[in-house]
Amino acid sequence: MSLRWLWYTHNALRWVLNPNAVTCSSDLFIKLWDVQNEWRNTKTFPGHEHTVSSVRFMPGDQQIVSASRDKTIRIFDVAST
């Protein structure tokens, strides 16, 4: 498996042992990727008003926590639509 880095817009990449990776970027979105399906973007989470600088999976990999330069921390459910 190769890692294709989308480096011009993404600020952070986090990967867990399941087939998902999560990225954040200056476009204000957090994106969930299926790494076993040619890095297909499966979900996009809006919600920040400035660059998203950090993102992590919470324990259990069912939630994502993000931090932004808008001085907020947000939690997203992976299963949400």
Phi, psi and omega in degrees: 000134178252152180256115176264116184268123178267066197287340185285341179234344187266133182267333182208148176228129176233139185229140177241178184285349174275180185282015183252148169231156179229140179231159172226160185201181180283355177277006175080005184247152169252134183236138177257133186237141173266101186287341179272356180238054178055039177057044179287132176285114184263333178209149174231127182250115174273177173142340179263156181253001178212175181313133176271119189258344182206146179211143179211151168281139174283160176307134183097348176062020180259350178224153178240135175247138181227154177233142185230162175287357173277009176069032176236155171240132181234150177240131181239140173277127180300324183280353183290158180258000000 
